[in-house]
């Protein structure tokens, strides 16, 4: 089971990173969603979830489930949903303004190279 869960986390992260490297808006949004899913699964896996154990410490109970990872994942899901909605609206607005969802970067938009500074002086 651990191998299956760790494989799922790795595959989701790999797909998310691959989609983040695209030059269009929609694959970047889907890639961020996949990365969010993989981080949520990672948090749950690190919480060592146990089945049929109470999340509250009571007298006489020795084994219990730690509720903190579940609370963190629930909070992360809500935040990821809000951020995804914001990114979709910003992407849609950018598409309507420019007519394209491509993120083309021209050479003039990039940071200048270090070698071009010394070439003006003839050094």
N, CA, C and O atoms as a MOPAC input file, in Angstrom:
PM7 MOZYME 1SCF
protein

 N      0.81200 1    -1.19400 1     0.00000 1
 C      0.00000 1     0.00000 1     0.00000 1
 C      0.86000 1     1.26500 1     0.00000 1
 O      0.52400 1     2.25800 1    -0.64500 1
 N      1.97400 1     1.21000 1     0.73300 1
 C      2.86300 1     2.36700 1     0.76700 1
 C      3.48200 1     2.62300 1    -0.59800 1
 O      3.65000 1     3.77000 1    -1.01100 1
 N      3.82400 1     1.53400 1    -1.29900 1
 C      4.39800 1     1.68200 1    -2.63700 1
 C      3.38300 1     2.29700 1    -3.59500 1
 O      3.73100 1     3.14500 1    -4.41700 1
 N      2.14400 1     1.87200 1    -3.48600 1
 C      1.09200 1     2.41600 1    -4.34700 1
 C      0.88000 1     3.90000 1    -4.07300 1
 O      0.78000 1     4.69700 1    -5.00500 1
 N      0.81200 1     4.27000 1    -2.80400 1
 C      0.59600 1     5.67700 1    -2.45500 1
 C      1.77900 1     6.55200 1    -2.86100 1
 O      1.59200 1     7.64600 1    -3.39500 1
 N      2.98900 1     6.07400 1    -2.60800 1
 C      4.15800 1     6.87200 1    -2.99400 1
 C      4.28900 1     6.96900 1    -4.51100 1
 O      4.73800 1     7.99400 1    -5.02300 1
 N      3.90900 1     5.93000 1    -5.22900 1
 C      3.91400 1     5.99300 1    -6.69800 1
 C      2.88300 1     6.99400 1    -7.20000 1
 O      3.15300 1     7.75600 1    -8.12800 1
 N      1.70300 1     6.99200 1    -6.58800 1
 C      0.66900 1     7.94400 1    -6.99600 1
 C      1.11700 1     9.37500 1    -6.73900 1
 O      0.88900 1    10.25800 1    -7.56600 1
 N      1.75600 1     9.60800 1    -5.59500 1
 C      2.25700 1    10.95400 1    -5.29000 1
 C      3.31400 1    11.37400 1    -6.30500 1
 O      3.29800 1    12.50600 1    -6.78900 1
 N      4.22900 1    10.46800 1    -6.62700 1
 C      5.28100 1    10.77900 1    -7.59800 1
 C      4.74000 1    11.03200 1    -8.98800 1
 O      5.19400 1    11.94900 1    -9.67300 1
 N      3.77400 1    10.23000 1    -9.41700 1
 C      3.19200 1    10.41000 1   -10.75500 1
 C      2.43400 1    11.73100 1   -10.82700 1
 O      2.56700 1    12.46800 1   -11.80400 1
 N      1.63800 1    12.03500 1    -9.80000 1
 C      0.90200 1    13.30400 1    -9.79700 1
 C      1.85200 1    14.49900 1    -9.82400 1
 O      1.59900 1    15.48000 1   -10.52400 1
 N      2.93800 1    14.42000 1    -9.07000 1
 C      3.90800 1    15.51700 1    -9.05300 1
 C      4.61200 1    15.64100 1   -10.40600 1
 O      4.82300 1    16.75000 1   -10.89500 1
 N      4.97300 1    14.51200 1   -11.00700 1
 C      5.65100 1    14.55100 1   -12.30600 1
 C      4.74800 1    15.13500 1   -13.38700 1
 O      5.18500 1    15.95100 1   -14.19800 1
 N      3.49500 1    14.71500 1   -13.39300 1
 C      2.54800 1    15.25700 1   -14.38000 1
 C      2.34100 1    16.74900 1   -14.14200 1
 O      2.27400 1    17.52900 1   -15.09200 1
 N      2.23900 1    17.14600 1   -12.87400 1
 C      2.05000 1    18.55600 1   -12.55700 1
 C      3.21900 1    19.41800 1   -12.98500 1
 O      3.02600 1    20.50000 1   -13.53900 1
 N      4.43100 1    18.94700 1   -12.73300 1
 C      5.61900 1    19.71600 1   -13.13100 1
 C      5.73000 1    19.77600 1   -14.65000 1
 O      6.08700 1    20.81400 1   -15.20700 1
 N      5.42800 1    18.67100 1   -15.31900 1
 C      5.46600 1    18.66600 1   -16.78600 1
 C      4.48600 1    19.69500 1   -17.35700 1
 O      4.82000 1    20.43400 1   -18.28200 1
 N      3.28000 1    19.73200 1   -16.79800 1
 C      2.29100 1    20.68500 1   -17.29300 1
 C      2.64200 1    22.12400 1   -16.92600 1
 O      2.28200 1    23.04900 1   -17.65300 1
 N      3.33200 1    22.32300 1   -15.82100 1
 C      3.75800 1    23.67900 1   -15.45000 1
 C      4.76500 1    24.25400 1   -16.43600 1
 O      4.88300 1    25.47300 1   -16.56300 1
 N      5.48600 1    23.39300 1   -17.13000 1
 C      6.50300 1    23.85800 1   -18.07100 1
 C      5.94900 1    24.20700 1   -19.44900 1
 O      6.70000 1    24.62600 1   -20.32900 1
 N      4.65600 1    24.03900 1   -19.64300 1
 C      4.03800 1    24.40900 1   -20.91400 1
 C      3.98500 1    25.92500 1   -21.05800 1
 O      4.13800 1    26.65800 1   -20.08200 1
 N      3.76800 1    26.38300 1   -22.27700 1
 C      3.73700 1    27.83000 1   -22.52300 1
 C      2.32500 1    28.35600 1   -22.73400 1
 O      2.13300 1    29.44600 1   -23.27200 1
 N      1.33800 1    27.57100 1   -22.30500 1
 C     -0.05000 1    28.01800 1   -22.42200 1
 C     -0.68800 1    28.04100 1   -21.04300 1
 O     -0.20300 1    27.38900 1   -20.11800 1
 N     -1.77100 1    28.78900 1   -20.90600 1
 C     -2.36700 1    29.02600 1   -19.60000 1
 C     -3.09000 1    27.80400 1   -19.03800 1
 O     -2.91300 1    27.48100 1   -17.86400 1
 N     -3.89800 1    27.11700 1   -19.84500 1
 C     -4.68800 1    26.00500 1   -19.33000 1
 C     -3.83400 1    24.85800 1   -18.79000 1
 O     -4.12900 1    24.36100 1   -17.70300 1
 N     -2.78800 1    24.41100 1   -19.49600 1
 C     -1.95200 1    23.35900 1   -18.90100 1
 C     -1.25900 1    23.79000 1   -17.60800 1
 O     -1.02600 1    22.95900 1   -16.72900 1
 N     -0.93100 1    25.06200 1   -17.48200 1
 C     -0.30800 1    25.54800 1   -16.24600 1
 C     -1.30500 1    25.46900 1   -15.08900 1
 O     -0.93300 1    25.09100 1   -13.97800 1
 N     -2.54300 1    25.81700 1   -15.33600 1
 C     -3.56600 1    25.74500 1   -14.29000 1
 C     -3.80400 1    24.29600 1   -13.87600 1
 O     -3.89100 1    24.00200 1   -12.68300 1
 N     -3.90900 1    23.39600 1   -14.83600 1
 C     -4.10500 1    21.97700 1   -14.52500 1
 C     -2.87200 1    21.41600 1   -13.81700 1
 O     -3.00300 1    20.58500 1   -12.91800 1
 N     -1.67700 1    21.85900 1   -14.21200 1
 C     -0.45600 1    21.41800 1   -13.55900 1
 C     -0.39600 1    21.84800 1   -12.09600 1
 O      0.02200 1    21.07200 1   -11.23600 1
 N     -0.80900 1    23.07600 1   -11.81300 1
 C     -0.87000 1    23.53000 1   -10.42400 1
 C     -1.86000 1    22.69900 1    -9.61500 1
 O     -1.63100 1    22.43200 1    -8.43500 1
 N     -2.94700 1    22.29400 1   -10.24000 1
 C     -3.93100 1    21.45500 1    -9.55500 1
 C     -3.33400 1    20.08900 1    -9.23300 1
 O     -3.53600 1    19.57400 1    -8.13300 1
 N     -2.60600 1    19.49700 1   -10.17100 1
 C     -1.97700 1    18.20100 1    -9.92400 1
 C     -0.92200 1    18.29400 1    -8.82300 1
 O     -0.81500 1    17.39600 1    -7.98800 1
 N     -0.15400 1    19.36300 1    -8.82000 1
 C      0.84500 1    19.54600 1    -7.75500 1
 C      0.14400 1    19.69000 1    -6.40500 1
 O      0.61000 1    19.15700 1    -5.39800 1
 N     -0.96000 1    20.40200 1    -6.39000 1
 C     -1.73300 1    20.55100 1    -5.15200 1
 C     -2.25000 1    19.19500 1    -4.66300 1
 O     -2.19600 1    18.90700 1    -3.46800 1
 N     -2.74500 1    18.37200 1    -5.57200 1
 C     -3.22500 1    17.03600 1    -5.19500 1
 C     -2.09800 1    16.18700 1    -4.62700 1
 O     -2.28200 1    15.48200 1    -3.63500 1
 N     -0.93900 1    16.25600 1    -5.25400 1
 C      0.16900 1    15.42500 1    -4.78000 1
 C      0.65600 1    15.88700 1    -3.40300 1
 O      1.02500 1    15.05800 1    -2.57100 1
 N      0.66000 1    17.18400 1    -3.16000 1
 C      1.06300 1    17.68100 1    -1.84200 1
 C      0.04700 1    17.27000 1    -0.78100 1
 O      0.42800 1    16.92800 1     0.33800 1
 N     -1.23900 1    17.29900 1    -1.12100 1
 C     -2.26300 1    16.86400 1    -0.17500 1
 C     -2.10300 1    15.38400 1     0.16600 1
 O     -2.20100 1    15.00800 1     1.33400 1
 N     -1.86100 1    14.55100 1    -0.82700 1
 C     -1.63300 1    13.13500 1    -0.55900 1
 C     -0.38100 1    12.91600 1     0.27400 1
 O     -0.34500 1    12.03600 1     1.13400 1
 N      0.64700 1    13.72200 1     0.01500 1
 C      1.87600 1    13.61300 1     0.80000 1
 C      1.62600 1    13.96100 1     2.26600 1
 O      2.12300 1    13.28100 1     3.16300 1
 N      0.85600 1    15.01900 1     2.50500 1
 C      0.53600 1    15.38900 1     3.87900 1
 C     -0.25700 1    14.29100 1     4.58900 1
 O     -0.01300 1    13.99900 1     5.76000 1
 N     -1.19800 1    13.69100 1     3.87900 1
 C     -1.95900 1    12.60000 1     4.47600 1
 C     -1.07200 1    11.39000 1     4.75500 1
 O     -1.22000 1    10.73300 1     5.78500 1
 N     -0.15800 1    11.09900 1     3.84700 1
 C      0.72800 1     9.94800 1     4.04200 1
 C      1.67400 1    10.17300 1     5.21500 1
 O      1.99200 1     9.23200 1     5.94200 1
 N      2.12300 1    11.39700 1     5.40600 1
 C      3.01800 1    11.67500 1     6.51800 1
 C      2.29600 1    11.67800 1     7.86100 1
 O      2.93200 1    11.56900 1     8.90800 1
 N      0.97000 1    11.80400 1     7.83500 1
 C      0.20100 1    11.80300 1     9.06200 1
 C     -0.03400 1    10.42700 1     9.63700 1
 O     -0.58700 1    10.30900 1    10.73000 1
 N      0.37200 1     9.37600 1     8.93100 1
 C      0.18900 1     7.99100 1     9.37900 1
 C     -1.23700 1     7.74200 1     9.81700 1
 O     -1.51600 1     7.49400 1    10.99000 1
 N     -2.12900 1     7.81400 1     8.85200 1
 C     -3.54000 1     7.61800 1     9.16500 1
 C     -3.79100 1     6.17700 1     9.58300 1
 O     -3.30000 1     5.23700 1     8.95800 1
 N     -4.54900 1     6.02500 1    10.63000 1
 C     -4.94700 1     4.70300 1    11.09800 1
 C     -6.45700 1     4.58000 1    10.97400 1
 O     -7.17900 1     5.57100 1    11.07600 1
 N     -6.92300 1     3.37100 1    10.75700 1
 C     -8.34400 1     3.13100 1    10.53000 1
 C     -9.00300 1     2.72000 1    11.84200 1
 O     -8.42000 1     1.98300 1    12.63800 1
 N    -10.21100 1     3.19800 1    12.05600 1
 C    -11.04300 1     2.86600 1    13.21700 1
 C    -10.41400 1     3.27600 1    14.54500 1
 O    -10.58300 1     2.59200 1    15.55400 1
 N     -9.70300 1     4.37200 1    14.54400 1
 C     -9.13700 1     4.91800 1    15.78000 1
 C     -9.74600 1     6.30000 1    16.00800 1
 O     -9.94700 1     7.04400 1    15.04800 1
 N    -10.04400 1     6.65700 1    17.25300 1
 C    -10.63400 1     7.98100 1    17.50500 1
 C     -9.60000 1     9.09000 1    17.37200 1
 O     -8.43200 1     8.88600 1    17.70300 1
 N    -10.01800 1    10.28000 1    16.88500 1
 C     -9.07300 1    11.40000 1    16.76000 1
 C     -8.91200 1    12.20300 1    18.04300 1
 O     -8.12700 1    13.15100 1    18.08200 1
 N     -9.63700 1    11.84200 1    19.08200 1
 C     -9.60100 1    12.59600 1    20.33500 1
 C     -9.03900 1    11.70200 1    21.43200 1
 O     -9.41100 1    10.53400 1    21.54700 1
 N     -8.14400 1    12.25700 1    22.23400 1
 C     -7.55300 1    11.50500 1    23.33800 1
 C     -8.55700 1    11.46700 1    24.49300 1
 O     -9.01000 1    12.50300 1    24.98000 1
 N     -8.88400 1    10.26500 1    24.90800 1
 C     -9.77600 1    10.06700 1    26.05100 1
 C     -9.09700 1     9.13900 1    27.04600 1
 O     -8.19900 1     8.38400 1    26.67300 1
 N     -9.50100 1     9.18200 1    28.27300 1
 C     -8.90600 1     8.26200 1    29.25100 1
 C     -9.17500 1     6.80600 1    28.87000 1
 O    -10.29700 1     6.43800 1    28.52300 1
 N     -8.14000 1     6.00100 1    28.94000 1
 C     -8.26600 1     4.58600 1    28.63800 1
 C     -7.96000 1     4.22100 1    27.19700 1
 O     -7.87000 1     3.03700 1    26.87300 1
 N     -7.79700 1     5.21500 1    26.31400 1
 C     -7.49600 1     4.93000 1    24.90500 1
 C     -6.01400 1     5.18000 1    24.67600 1
 O     -5.49800 1     6.25700 1    24.97500 1
 N     -5.33700 1     4.16800 1    24.14100 1
 C     -3.89500 1     4.29600 1    23.91500 1
 C     -3.56800 1     4.62300 1    22.46000 1
 O     -2.58300 1     5.31000 1    22.19000 1
 N     -4.37900 1     4.14100 1    21.52200 1
 C     -4.13800 1     4.40100 1    20.09900 1
 C     -5.17500 1     5.39400 1    19.59200 1
 O     -6.37400 1     5.23100 1    19.81800 1
 N     -4.70200 1     6.40800 1    18.91400 1
 C     -5.60900 1     7.39500 1    18.35000 1
 C     -5.02100 1     7.92700 1    17.04700 1
 O     -3.83300 1     7.75000 1    16.77600 1
 N     -5.84600 1     8.56900 1    16.25400 1
 C     -5.44400 1     9.17400 1    14.99000 1
 C     -5.11300 1    10.64100 1    15.21700 1
 O     -5.83300 1    11.34800 1    15.92300 1
 N     -4.02700 1    11.09100 1    14.61800 1
 C     -3.65000 1    12.49600 1    14.72500 1
 C     -4.53600 1    13.30600 1    13.77700 1
 O     -4.46700 1    13.07700 1    12.56900 1
 N     -5.35700 1    14.23000 1    14.25000 1
 C     -6.25700 1    14.97400 1    13.37700 1
 C     -5.58000 1    16.13500 1    12.64100 1
 O     -6.18700 1    16.72800 1    11.74900 1
 N     -4.34900 1    16.46600 1    12.99500 1
 C     -3.68700 1    17.62600 1    12.39700 1
 C     -3.47800 1    17.47100 1    10.87700 1
 O     -3.79000 1    18.40700 1    10.14200 1
 N     -2.96100 1    16.32700 1    10.37100 1
 C     -2.80200 1    16.22300 1     8.91200 1
 C     -4.11800 1    16.34100 1     8.15800 1
 O     -4.16400 1    16.91700 1     7.07000 1
 N     -5.18400 1    15.80100 1     8.72800 1
 C     -6.47900 1    15.91000 1     8.06800 1
 C     -6.95400 1    17.36000 1     8.03100 1
 O     -7.52400 1    17.80300 1     7.03400 1
 N     -6.72200 1    18.09400 1     9.10700 1
 C     -7.10100 1    19.50300 1     9.13300 1
 C     -6.25200 1    20.31900 1     8.15000 1
 O     -6.76500 1    21.21700 1     7.48300 1
 N     -4.96200 1    20.00700 1     8.06400 1
 C     -4.09300 1    20.71300 1     7.11100 1
 C     -4.52000 1    20.45900 1     5.67300 1
 O     -4.53000 1    21.37600 1     4.85200 1
 N     -4.87100 1    19.21500 1     5.37000 1
 C     -5.28600 1    18.88700 1     4.00600 1
 C     -6.61700 1    19.55000 1     3.68800 1
 O     -6.80100 1    20.06000 1     2.58200 1
 N     -7.53800 1    19.55100 1     4.62500 1
 C     -8.81000 1    20.22300 1     4.38700 1
 C     -8.61300 1    21.71200 1     4.13100 1
 O     -9.24200 1    22.27700 1     3.23600 1
 N     -7.75400 1    22.34300 1     4.90000 1
 C     -7.45000 1    23.75600 1     4.68800 1
 C     -6.75900 1    23.96300 1     3.33700 1
 O     -7.06000 1    24.92100 1     2.62400 1
 N     -5.83700 1    23.06900 1     2.98800 1
 C     -5.12700 1    23.18400 1     1.70600 1
 C     -6.07400 1    23.01600 1     0.52800 1
 O     -5.90100 1    23.66900 1    -0.50100 1
 N     -7.07200 1    22.14900 1     0.66300 1
 C     -8.04900 1    21.96800 1    -0.41400 1
 C     -8.83600 1    23.24800 1    -0.64200 1
 O     -9.04800 1    23.66000 1    -1.78300 1
 N     -9.26700 1    23.87100 1     0.43900 1
 C    -10.04600 1    25.11500 1     0.32200 1
 C     -9.19600 1    26.22400 1    -0.29000 1
 O     -9.65700 1    26.94400 1    -1.17500 1
 N     -7.96400 1    26.36300 1     0.17500 1
 C     -7.08300 1    27.40200 1    -0.36200 1
 C     -6.76100 1    27.13500 1    -1.82800 1
 O     -6.75000 1    28.06500 1    -2.63400 1
 N     -6.49800 1    25.88300 1    -2.18400 1
 C     -6.18900 1    25.53900 1    -3.57600 1
 C     -7.38000 1    25.80800 1    -4.48600 1
 O     -7.20500 1    26.26200 1    -5.61700 1
 N     -8.58400 1    25.53500 1    -4.00500 1
 C     -9.77100 1    25.82800 1    -4.81000 1
 C     -9.90400 1    27.32300 1    -5.06200 1
 O    -10.18500 1    27.74200 1    -6.18500 1
 N     -9.70300 1    28.12400 1    -4.03000 1
 C     -9.78200 1    29.57700 1    -4.20300 1
 C     -8.70600 1    30.10600 1    -5.13500 1
 O     -8.97500 1    30.96100 1    -5.97900 1
 N     -7.49200 1    29.60100 1    -4.98600 1
 C     -6.40300 1    30.05900 1    -5.86100 1
 C     -6.62500 1    29.60300 1    -7.30100 1
 O     -6.31300 1    30.34100 1    -8.23600 1
 N     -7.15400 1    28.40500 1    -7.48900 1
 C     -7.43900 1    27.92900 1    -8.84100 1
 C     -8.51000 1    28.79300 1    -9.49400 1
 O     -8.40300 1    29.13100 1   -10.67300 1
 N     -9.53900 1    29.15000 1    -8.73900 1
 C    -10.57900 1    30.02700 1    -9.28700 1
 C    -10.00000 1    31.38300 1    -9.67500 1
 O    -10.35000 1    31.93300 1   -10.71900 1
 N     -9.11500 1    31.92400 1    -8.83700 1
 C     -8.48500 1    33.20600 1    -9.14100 1
 C     -7.61100 1    33.11300 1   -10.39400 1
 O     -7.64600 1    34.00300 1   -11.24400 1
 N     -6.83800 1    32.04800 1   -10.50500 1
 C     -5.95600 1    31.89200 1   -11.66600 1
 C     -6.76600 1    31.69800 1   -12.94100 1
 O     -6.38900 1    32.20700 1   -13.99700 1
 N     -7.87700 1    30.96600 1   -12.85400 1
 C     -8.72900 1    30.78300 1   -14.03600 1
 C     -9.31000 1    32.11600 1   -14.49100 1
 O     -9.35100 1    32.39700 1   -15.68900 1
 N     -9.75700 1    32.93800 1   -13.54600 1
 C    -10.31300 1    34.25100 1   -13.90600 1
 C     -9.23300 1    35.14400 1   -14.50100 1
 O     -9.48300 1    35.83700 1   -15.48800 1
 N     -8.03400 1    35.13900 1   -13.91700 1
 C     -6.94100 1    35.94600 1   -14.48000 1
 C     -6.54400 1    35.44900 1   -15.86300 1
 O     -6.27200 1    36.25300 1   -16.75500 1
 N     -6.50800 1    34.13300 1   -16.04800 1
 C     -6.17400 1    33.57900 1   -17.36300 1
 C     -7.22800 1    33.90900 1   -18.40300 1
 O     -6.89800 1    34.22900 1   -19.54500 1
 N     -8.49300 1    33.83500 1   -18.01400 1
 C     -9.56900 1    34.18500 1   -18.93700 1
 C     -9.50500 1    35.65700 1   -19.31100 1
 O     -9.71600 1    36.01700 1   -20.46900 1
 N     -9.21700 1    36.50600 1   -18.33700 1
 C     -9.09600 1    37.94500 1   -18.62200 1
 C     -7.92000 1    38.22500 1   -19.55900 1
 O     -8.02400 1    39.03600 1   -20.47900 1
 N     -6.79300 1    37.53800 1   -19.30800 1
 C     -5.63100 1    37.71900 1   -20.18900 1
 C     -5.92800 1    37.22700 1   -21.58900 1
 O     -5.48200 1    37.83100 1   -22.56400 1
 N     -6.67400 1    36.13900 1   -21.70600 1
 C     -7.03900 1    35.62100 1   -23.03000 1
 C     -7.95900 1    36.59200 1   -23.75300 1
 O     -7.80100 1    36.82300 1   -24.95100 1
 N     -8.91600 1    37.16000 1   -23.03600 1
 C     -9.83200 1    38.11000 1   -23.67400 1
 C     -9.12600 1    39.40000 1   -24.07000 1
 O     -9.51100 1    40.02800 1   -25.05600 1
 N     -8.11100 1    39.80500 1   -23.33100 1
 C     -7.37400 1    41.03000 1   -23.65700 1
 C     -6.42300 1    40.83300 1   -24.83100 1
 O     -6.32900 1    41.69000 1   -25.71000 1
 N     -5.71500 1    39.69900 1   -24.84400 1
 C     -4.67700 1    39.49000 1   -25.85100 1
 C     -5.11800 1    38.62400 1   -27.02000 1
 O     -4.52300 1    38.69100 1   -28.09500 1
 N     -6.15600 1    37.80800 1   -26.82600 1
 C     -6.60600 1    36.92000 1   -27.88500 1
 C     -5.81300 1    35.63300 1   -27.96500 1
 O     -6.02600 1    34.83500 1   -28.87800 1
 N     -4.91000 1    35.41300 1   -27.03900 1
 C     -4.09800 1    34.21000 1   -27.03200 1
 C     -3.81100 1    33.81100 1   -25.58800 1
 O     -3.73300 1    34.65900 1   -24.69900 1
 N     -3.65600 1    32.50300 1   -25.37100 1
 C     -3.29900 1    32.06000 1   -24.02700 1
 C     -1.83700 1    31.64400 1   -23.94700 1
 O     -1.40700 1    31.05800 1   -22.95300 1
 N     -1.08500 1    31.94100 1   -24.97600 1
 C      0.33500 1    31.60000 1   -24.99100 1
 C      1.11400 1    32.59600 1   -24.14600 1
 O      0.79300 1    33.78400 1   -24.09900 1
 N      2.13800 1    32.08900 1   -23.48300 1
 C      2.99000 1    32.93600 1   -22.64800 1
 C      4.33800 1    33.09900 1   -23.34700 1
 O      5.36400 1    32.62400 1   -22.86100 1
 N      4.32100 1    33.76400 1   -24.47100 1
 C      5.54600 1    33.97600 1   -25.22800 1
 C      6.36800 1    35.06800 1   -24.56500 1
 O      5.84400 1    36.13000 1   -24.22600 1
 N      7.64600 1    34.80800 1   -24.38300 1
 C      8.54100 1    35.78200 1   -23.77900 1
 C      9.53400 1    36.21300 1   -24.84600 1
 O     10.25500 1    35.39000 1   -25.41000 1
 N      9.56100 1    37.50100 1   -25.11500 1
 C     10.49900 1    38.01000 1   -26.11400 1
 C     11.84000 1    38.29100 1   -25.45400 1
 O     11.93200 1    38.41400 1   -24.23300 1
 N     12.85900 1    38.38900 1   -26.26000 1
 C     14.20900 1    38.60100 1   -25.74600 1
 C     14.32400 1    39.92600 1   -24.99800 1
 O     15.10100 1    40.03100 1   -24.04800 1
 N     13.56400 1    40.93200 1   -25.41100 1
 C     13.63600 1    42.23100 1   -24.74200 1
 C     12.99600 1    42.18400 1   -23.35600 1
 O     13.29600 1    43.02400 1   -22.50800 1
 N     12.11100 1    41.20200 1   -23.11900 1
 C     11.46500 1    41.07500 1   -21.81900 1
 C     12.34400 1    40.35100 1   -20.80500 1
 O     12.10000 1    40.44100 1   -19.60200 1
 N     13.34800 1    39.64500 1   -21.26800 1
 C     14.19800 1    38.88400 1   -20.36300 1
 C     15.22600 1    39.79100 1   -19.68900 1
 O     15.48700 1    40.90300 1   -20.14700 1
 N     15.79100 1    39.30800 1   -18.62000 1
 C     16.85800 1    40.02600 1   -17.92700 1
 C     18.08000 1    40.03500 1   -18.83600 1
 O     18.41200 1    39.02300 1   -19.45300 1
 N     18.73600 1    41.16700 1   -18.91300 1
 C     19.88100 1    41.24000 1   -19.81000 1
 C     21.00200 1    40.32100 1   -19.33300 1
 O     21.13100 1    40.02100 1   -18.14600 1
 N     21.78400 1    39.89800 1   -20.27300 1
 C     22.86600 1    38.97300 1   -19.95800 1
 C     24.02200 1    39.71700 1   -19.31500 1
 O     24.19700 1    40.91600 1   -19.53200 1
 N     24.80600 1    39.00400 1   -18.52600 1
 C     25.92300 1    39.62000 1   -17.83900 1
 C     27.04200 1    40.01000 1   -18.81800 1
 O     27.77700 1    40.96600 1   -18.56900 1
 N     27.17000 1    39.28400 1   -19.91200 1
 C     28.23700 1    39.56800 1   -20.85600 1
 C     28.03000 1    40.85200 1   -21.63200 1
 O     29.00200 1    41.43500 1   -22.11300 1
 N     26.79700 1    41.31300 1   -21.77100 1
 C     26.54500 1    42.51100 1   -22.57600 1
 C     26.92300 1    43.78800 1   -21.84300 1
 O     27.04900 1    44.83400 1   -22.48000 1
 N     27.10900 1    43.74200 1   -20.52000 1
 C     27.46600 1    44.94600 1   -19.76400 1
 C     28.86900 1    45.39700 1   -20.09400 1
 O     29.10400 1    46.58700 1   -20.30900 1
 N     29.81500 1    44.45900 1   -20.13700 1
 C     31.20100 1    44.80700 1   -20.37800 1
 C     31.51300 1    45.08900 1   -21.84400 1
 O     32.55900 1    45.66700 1   -22.14100 1
 N     30.64700 1    44.70400 1   -22.75900 1
 C     30.91500 1    44.89200 1   -24.18000 1
 C     30.75200 1    46.34200 1   -24.62100 1
 O     31.32200 1    46.73900 1   -25.63800 1
 N     29.99900 1    47.12800 1   -23.89100 1
 C     29.83000 1    48.53200 1   -24.27200 1
 C     31.11600 1    49.31400 1   -24.08800 1
 O     31.39900 1    50.22700 1   -24.86400 1
 N     31.88700 1    48.97800 1   -23.09000 1
 C     33.12900 1    49.69100 1   -22.81400 1
 C     34.28100 1    49.18700 1   -23.66300 1
 O     35.35700 1    49.78400 1   -23.65500 1
 N     34.08000 1    48.10400 1   -24.39000 1
 C     35.16600 1    47.55800 1   -25.20300 1
 C     36.08500 1    46.65000 1   -24.41700 1
 O     37.18400 1    46.34500 1   -24.88000 1
 N     35.67100 1    46.21000 1   -23.24500 1
 C     36.51900 1    45.31300 1   -22.43900 1
 C     36.37200 1    43.90400 1   -22.85900 1
 O     37.01200 1    43.02000 1   -22.28900 1

